[in-house]
Amino acid sequence: MKLLNKEKLKKIIHYGPLLFIIAITTTVLLVLFIINIFEKQQEAKYYQYKIHPIAPLEDDPKLWALDFPHQYDDYMKTVDQIRTRYGGSEALPHTPSKADPRQVVAQSKLEEDPRLKKMWAGYAFSKDFREERGHAYMLQDQLYTGRQAVPQPGSCLQCHSSIYKAMMVIGEGDVHKGFETLNKMPYKDAVKNVEHPVSCLDCHEPSTMTLRVTRPAFIDGIRDYKEHNGIKNYDVNKMATRLEMRTFVCAQCHVEYYFKGHDKQLTFPWKKGLKADEILSYYEENKHKDWIHEITGAPVIKAQHPEFEMWSQGIHGRSGVSCVDCHMPYKRVGATKISDHHIRSPLLNINRACQTCHNIPENELIERVEQIQGRHTEMRNTTINALMDLIDAIADAQKKKMAENKIKKAQNFQRQAQFLIDFAEAENSAGFHAPQEAARIMVKSIDFSRQGLKALK
């Protein structure tokens, strides 16, 4: 026993200093951990410091920054330009604006794909169409686009500026009245009423920070859509859930629309549904056209960035994943959780945008997305080629003085084929939001082009 005790004593003497160091280190780490928890608990108590009361119509984001500095810092990062493989813009190359050489604009999509000029022949988009830049540039890019050579309506400011204040002031407190007045103004006059690109006021109620919809076109459009689905008198700001609002605030702008009547009233064509062919059916019924095609004489329609409509048909939309979940995912700042206001492609922020739900390595996620987008691009090119063949065939038939009834029939097929491929082309996810729906739309477009060619035989 004495020998055993001596052996134990030797071990204690040998390992004693190490055990002491381990004990001290563990204690220090435990204390630091407890202090960290305490600090975060204190931070959580004081999430928002009211430094500057925000006025009900304050549209300057710098003044919101006094109370929300983290969100403002993120918002200012939307000047950053990093291109993903199939979308977005980048820092270079930029070219001087023809409207004002002191300004720079993103690279031209018309130079990347000259077929678009033929598709939009005679329309403003055939003069200038560029890569999308961050939200910080949305007003600047609207001001200095070459499309201003064709007179633009004040309606364009609904998605390119912080216009809520202007609508309320001009409408004397009635946002719909201000909306209607600004829409029918020439752009050069309407733009004098705004100062900033879309900012905090457009999505948040200043006193409570709750999400809200401020654009009358969406308020009316979503009411029409809900009525189509059997819900009467839908008021989005009273009836939408918070989860729905995390998409609806984005859908105020990222949608298909048209300018209705001589007053150019911004209108969302959702009375028959959100699908591309349902929207086309709405246009067929009201005989709307955006312009007469310069080459063929067909009464055609320009589709606009329908991200909300396409997302609605995809797996993420059907699963309750909102726009904000992917493009403005939550992040930690100290003890607080905020939405990242650096709005960008999820591919530039995979850890927080994608891997929160998908336990898949980053490289594999990128590969999956790029495979979807690559296949979509291949189908897009095939579909545009079919449309080009139809446009050429109609032009050739007109030169040969073919029967007018045959040409009109082919023109109508061009109108339908063109709208559907434009719908898929203008949607900025390169097919990712709803791959099967995008493929279905393009197959229908190809079929319309085929029927148009057949009508000329």
Protein Blocks (a to p, Z undefined) as FASTA:
>chain_A
ZZmmmmmmmmmmmmmmmmmmmmmmmmmmmmmmmmmmmmmmmmmmmmbacfbccdfklcbf
klmmmmmmmlmmmmmmmmpccddfkgcjdfbdcdddfklmkbccdddfklmmmmlmmmmg
oiaklmoccddddfklmmmmmmmgcklmpccdfklmmmmccfklmmmmmnnopaklmmmm
mmmpcfklmmmmpcbdcdfklmpcfklopacdfbfklmmmmmmmmmmnopahiafklmpc
fklmmmmmmmmmmccdddehjkopacddfknojbfklmmmmmmmnopafbdcfklopacd
dddffkklmmmmmmklmnopafklmmmcccdehjbccddfbgcdfklmmmmmmmmmmccd
fklmmmmmmmmmmmmmmmmmmmmmmmmmmmmmmmmmmmnopafklmmmmmmmmmmmmmmm
mmmmmpmngomlmmmlmmmmmmmmmmmmmmmmmmmZZ
